[in-house]
Amino acid sequence: MTFRPRLPRAVVLFLLTLLTIAVQGYHYGVDDAAIYLPAVERFVTPGLFPYGADFFLSHSRVSFFSDAVGGMVRWLHVPLPWAVLVFHMLGIYLLLLAGDWLARLCFTQTRAQWASILTLASVLTVPVAGTALPIMDPYLTARSLSTPLTLLALTAILASRPIPAAVLLGITALLHPQMAAYGVALVVLLSLPRFAASRQLHAEEALASSLGLFQRLPDGFHLGAAQEPYRETLYSRTFFFAWAWTWYEWAGALLPLAILFAISRIRIAAVTPIAVRLCRALLVLGLVSVAAFLLFSSSPNFDDFARLQPMRSFQLIYIVMFLLLGGLAGEYLLREKTWRWLLLFVPISIGMYAVDRNLYPQSRHLELPSDTAINPWLQAFQWVRDNTPQDAVFALPPRYLLIPGEDLHGFRAIAERSMIADWVKDSGVASVFPQMAPEWKREQQLTSGWDRYTAPDFLALAARSPVTWVMVQPRQAGGLDCPFQNAAASVCRLASPPAASSVTATLHAAPLRSFPLRSSR
């Protein structure tokens, strides 16, 4: 097998990006994109989401991600779905590019370097410890850009380029302050005498120049047990707490640290001193993160700090671990035997493809803007986008994202319409931004007992809230005016929409105790 491709390296990485997306899959508006995309849509079309926008603007206010993507759409007149796809491709390309540069610093042999990149490209959907994150999402979020930029900054520091590293960390902080903080922490560790190279890197200067950008992080941390309703949202995220982790989640945290320790202690001819230095710094970062995680989980008095999620630093640890393991495999196991490369990477790729099909079984593997939706929930959301007024306010089953066949598609992201807070994603927002918890709880009470609702209950909901439309399962549509219906959902009109300026006031004007809803079990 040759390791000197005839095409330029950048072209090879771009082709590998396309292959990676083909294997990993691509999905629009799913999972965490249900939080990020509505902010982009509102930037592009300010009239959208007259009600409930704080549930996605809370993230947007500490990030310039929506401005960056939305700005491309507005200034270049690019359709939003295509712009989202381009940014997603850019994120994966930059990650592979950063991995390529880092691999060349960690290995001298070309075959080890290419094995590193192929390994990283093959495992992007691997979950990171118990953080509820994969290495790279198959959809666009702020992490799609913050992750490769952090890795590029790390590579610049290791290559004695502190100014580019400072710029990259600064951009990362603007896009995702929390994830950038882990990159800054790693730069601090690498600048310590124990980990510094013989050549002075002046990493402190690079760090100081980007620290000011972290003033956009959420504030208000204090000691004391979380109070209701924030406690309910916080404890719904069990991965925030060490006592809720399973044994395999702990294995996913401890095994990478053991691998980094082994590489840093055992003399391996193929591994450069830079790789050893990086392993030692990452090992310290991982141990500090675990210690902080255990501390925050040790007492309810640290509830407010659990939302810092220190274990997210393991995203960087996983990326470097797979790069190093791939390089070692290429140098000592795969070598020049083509069949060995195929034997390793083809099954891994098939496994990653199977993971995506398991997560999104009722949707296309590649949900491209040019394709017609086959998911019935997605079809209903698109009908809402095309046939309802912009100031419509919807109510959906509180756990609609978890209904089999829905495949985690976010209503706001696809339908571009306001909705009553859901239990799945909006509770996650409230767990990170406690000021949203009271409103989240109030709206959950509005839809309490949803599964047993009939037409009178939905009409009562419209009378005492801003809701003008509902999306219900077909069995609940009897007696309602439903201009759209398929096997999964019925879209039903309840009332004429109130004026946009009075939407929020409507909800708060009606005491919840006077609202005739059936209580949930």
N, C-alpha and C positions, 0 to 999 in steps of 0.2 A: 504493500500500500504506500503511495506517495504522500508526503506531507508538505509538498511545495505546490499548492494549487496555481494553475495558470492564470486564473482570474485574480484581480486585486483583492486584498484581504477584506476591504470594506464591502465589496460586492458579494463575497462568500458569506459574510455575516448577514447581509440583507437577505440572501436566499435562505440562510438558516433561520432567519426570523420568520419568513413565510412558512417554512416547514414546521417550525415550532407552533405557530398559530394553527396550522392545519391539524396538528396532533392534539394540542391542548384544547382547542375550541375557542369560540368567541361568542359572547352574549351581550346583548344591549339592554341596559337598564335593570340588571338583576342584582340581588344581594346588596352590597354596600353602594353600588351604583345607583340604587334607589334613593340614596341620600345625596350623592354628589351631582347627578345629572339634573334634578329639578333646579338647583342653583344656577347651573349653566343655562337652562331653558329660560329662567326668569331674567338672567342677564341679557339674553338675546331678545326676549319679548317681555318687557317690564310689566305688561298688563296681566301676566299669568299669576295664578295662585294668590287671589285676594284674601284667602283664609288659610291659616295653618302653616304659613311659610317659615315660621321660626323653627319648625322641626327639621328643616334642612339648611336654613340660613345660619343656624348656630355653628355649623362646621364652616360654612362659607366665610363667616366673619373673621375667622382666624387663618384664612388661607386665600391666596390669589389664584387658586386653581380654576374656579369658575370664570374669573376675569380672563385668564389665559385662553381657555378653550372657547369661551363665549366671544372674546375679542377676535379670534380667528374667524369665527362664523360671521360676525357682523362686518368686519373690515374687508374680508376676502370674499364675502357673499358665498360661502361654502355651505351646503346643506348640513345641518347639525349631525345627523347620523354618520355622514361620511367624515366629518371633522373628528368625531369621537373615535371612529375606526383608525384614522390616521394617527391620532395621539396614542392610541393603544399600540399600534405597530411601532411608533417611535419609542415608546417606553421599553418594549421588548428588545428592539435593536440597540438602544443605549445600554441596556443591561448586558447583552451579549458583548457589546463593544468594551464596556468596563471590565467584564470578565476576561476578555481577551488580553487587555492591557495588564490586568492583575496576574493572569497566568504567565505572561512573559516575564514578569518580575519574580515569580515564584519558581519557575522551571526554565532550564536552559535548553532542553531538547524540544524540538518542534512537535514531535508526536505527543509528548506530555501536554503541551499547550493546547493542541487541538482536542485531545481527549478531555481536558478540563472544560472547554467550551461546549463540547457535545454533551458532556454530563450535565452541565448547568441547564442547557436547553431542554434536556430530556426530563427534568424533575421539577419544572416550574410549578406544577400543581400539588407538590408534596406539602402537607400541612406543617406548620412550624410549631413544634411542641404543643402546648395547650392554649395557644393564643387566638384560635379561631381565624388564623390567617394562613394562606398558602404562601410560598415563596413569591409568586406573581399571580395576580388575579386574571382570569380569562375575560375580564371586562375592565372598563376604564374607571379608575378612581385617582385621587391625588397620590396614592402610593405607587401608581403605575409610573409616575415620573420621579417621585422622591427616592424610591429605591435605587434606580440606576444612577441618579445624581449623587447619592451618598456613596455608592461604590466607586464612582469616578473620583470623588473627593478623596476617598481613602487611598486610591491608587496614586493620585497626585502627591499626597503626603509621603507615601512610601518611595516615590520617585524624586523626592526632594524638590517639589514644586508647591511651596506653601501658598503663593498668591492665587493660582488657579483653584487650589483646594478651598481657600477662603471664599472665592466667588461661588463655587459650586455649593458649598455649605450654606451660603447666604440665600441662593436661589431655592435650595431645598427647604430652608426654614420658611420661606415665603409660601411654599406649596403645602408643606406638611410639617409644622413646628415639632410635633411630638416625635416623628420618625427622624427628623434631622437632629434632634437632641442626642440620639444614640450615636450618630456619626460624630458629633462634637465630643461626646464622652470618649469615643475610641481615639480621636485625635489627641485628646488630653493624655490618655494612657500611652500612646506612641511617643509623646513628647517627653515623658518622664525619662530620667537618666537610665533606668534599668532597661528600657525598651528602645531608646534612641540609637540611631546608627552612629558610626564614628564621625560622619559628616553632619554638622549642625543643621537641623531642618528649620529652625525658627518657627516651629508649629504653633508656639504660643501666639505669635503675631497673626497667623492665619485664623486662630480661634477667636482672638480678641476682635478682629474685624467683622466677625459674623454674629457675635453674641447679642448685639443689640436687636437683631431681628427676632429674637425669641420672646420679646415683650408681648407677642400676640398669643401666647399660650393662655389657656383658661386659668383664672385665678380663683381666690376664695377658699383655699385649702385651710382646714382647721382640724384640731383634734376633737374627738367625740363621736359617739355612735350616730349613724345615719338615722334620721327621723322619717316617718312616713309623710308623704308618699315616695320620697326619694329612696328610702330603704328598699321598697318593692322593686323599683327599676334597677337599683344597684345589684341586688341579690339575684335578679333574673339572669345576670351575666355570671354564671358559676365559674367560668374560666378566669375571673378576676381573683379567685381565692384558692390558695394552696390546698385547703382542706377538701375542696371539691374535685381535685384532680384524680384521675385514675392512674393505675400503675404504668400503663403504656404512655400516658402523657409525661410522667416523670422520666420514663426511659427515653422519651424523645428529647428531654432537656439534658439529662446526664450523659447520654451516649456521645453527643457531639463534643461535650467538654472533655470526655475521656479521649476521644480521637485527637482533639487539638493538643491535649497534654502529651499523648504518645508521639505525635509528630514533632513537638517542641523538644522532647527529651531524647528521642532516638536519632542517631546520626544517619541521615539518609542522603546518599550522594546526589540524588536527582533534585533535592530540595535546596533552594538557595537560602542564605542567611536572612534575607528579607521575609521569606515565608515563615521561618522559625520565629522571627521577631513578631510577625503578625499573629501567629498562633498564641504566643505568650500574652499579647495584649488582649486578644479576644477571650482567652481563658479567664483573665482577670475581669473583663467586662461581664462575662457570663456568670461568674461567681458572685460578683457584686449585684447583678440583677436578681439572681436567685435569692440572695440574702435580703434584698429589699422586698421581693415578692413574699418571702416568709414573714418578714416583719409586718408588712401591711395586712397579712392574713391572720396574724397572731391575736389580734384583739379588735373588737368593734370600734375602739377608740381611733383606729387608723382607717376606718371606712372611707373617709373622704380622700385618702391617698391611693386607694385601690384602683381608682380610675386612671392613674398614671400608667398602669400596665407595664411595669418594668421588663416583663418577659418578652415584650416585643423586640427587644434588642437581639433576640435569637434569630430574627430574620437575617441579619448580617452574618451571624455565626453559621447559619445553615448554608448561606450562599458560599462563603469561603470554604466551609467543610467540604461541600460537594465539588468545588473547584479543585481542592487539594486531593481529594480521593480520586477524582477522575484523572488528574495528572499522574498520580502514582500508578493507577491502573494502566494508563497508556504507556508508561515507561517500563513497567516490570511485567505486566500480564498481556496486554494487547500487542505491543511491539509492532512488527511489520506484517502481521497476519490479518488479512482482510476479514476472514471468516470469524475471527475472534471479536473484532469490532462489531460485526453484524450480530453475533451471538449475544453481545452485551446490550447494545442500544436498541435493537428491534423489539425485544420483549419489554424493555422499559417503556418505549414509546407506545406499544400496544396497551400496556397497563395504564399509562396516563390518559390515553384515549378512552379506555373503559371507565376511568374515574369520572370523566366529563359526562359520558352517557348515563352514568348512574346518578349524577347530580341533576341533570337536565334531560330526563328521559323522554319528555313530551315535546321537546323543542329541537330545532335544527342544531346540528353540531357547530355550524358556522352561521350565526344569525346576521347575515350581511344586509345592508340597507336595500339592496336590489331584490332581495328574496321576499316572497309572500309568506306571511306567518302561518304556521301549521298548528301552533298551540292555541286551543280555543279561548283560553284566558287572554292571551295576547291579542287575538282577533277582537275580543270584546273591548279591551283597552283602546285599541286603534279605532274602533267605531266611536267610542266616547270622544276621542281626540278630534275626529272629523265631523261629528254630528251634534255636539252639545256646546252651549255658550261658554266662553272663557271664564265667566264668573260663577259657573255651576259649582256646587259643593256636594261631594259624594260621601256616602257612608258605605263601607264594605265590611265583610266579616272581619272582626278584629285580628284573627290569625289567618287571613286569606293567603299570605305568603307560604304557609305550611300546608295548604290543601293539596293533596296528591294531584299532580298534573299541572299545577300552577307554575312550578319550576322557579320560584323565587323572583318572578318578574315584578318590579315595583310599579304600582298604579300611577303615582305621580310622574315617574320618569317616562312611562310609555303614553299615558293618556293626557298628560300635561294639564291636569285638573286638580283643584283643591280637594282635600279629603279629611275626614275625621281621623285622628291619630290611630295608628294600628298598634297591636301588641308586640310585634316582632322587631321592626326596625326603629320605630319612634321611641320605644322603650330604651333601645340602645343609645339613642341620642340623649334621652333624659338621664341615663346612667353616667354619661360623661359631662353633661351640662345640667347640674341639679336644679337650676332655675326653671327648667322645662318640666320638672316632675309634677308640680301641681296641675298644670294644664293637661299634661298627659293623663293623669289620674281622672280628672274631670271628664275628659272625652271617653275614657274607658267606661266610666259609669253610664254615659249616654248610650253605649251599645252593649251594656251588660245583658246577658241572656239572649244574645243575637240569634243563636241557633233555633230558638223556639218562637221567633218573631213571625207574625202573620201581617196581613195588610193593615189592620188597625194600629199595630205597634209601629210600623214604618210611618204611617201618617201622623201618629203622635210625635214621633221623632222629628218630623218636618215641622210640626207646630211649635216645638220648644227648642229648636236649634237652627242653625243656618243651613242644614241639609236640604237640598232640593232634588237630589237624585240618589238612588241606591243601586248597588250591584249585588244581586242576591243569587243564590242557587235556584235553579228552576222550580224546585218543589215549594219555594216560598213566594213565588211570583203571583199566585192566585189573587185576583181582586185589584191588582196594580196595573198601571198603564206602562207597558213594557215594549217600547218600539224596537228593541233588539233582544234576541234570545238565541243561544246555541246550547249545546249539550252541557257546557260547564257553568254558564252564567246568564242571568237576565239583567238587562239594564232598564231601570224603571224610573219614570218621572213622578216626583211627588208634589212639587209646587213650583210656582214661578220664583226665580231667584230674587233675594232681597238686594237692595243697592249695595255695591261693593263696600262703601264707606261704613255701612251699618252691620256688616257681616259679623265682625267680632263682638260688637255690642249686643247682638241678638243672643249669643250664647250666654253671656254673662248676666243678661237681664233676667233670665228665667232661672230661679233656684232649682237645683237638681232634685230637691225633695218633692217638688210639685210635678215632676215629670213622670207620667204613668208607665214605668217600665217594669218588666218582670225581672226579678233578681236572678242571678246565676247561681248555680249550685257550687 
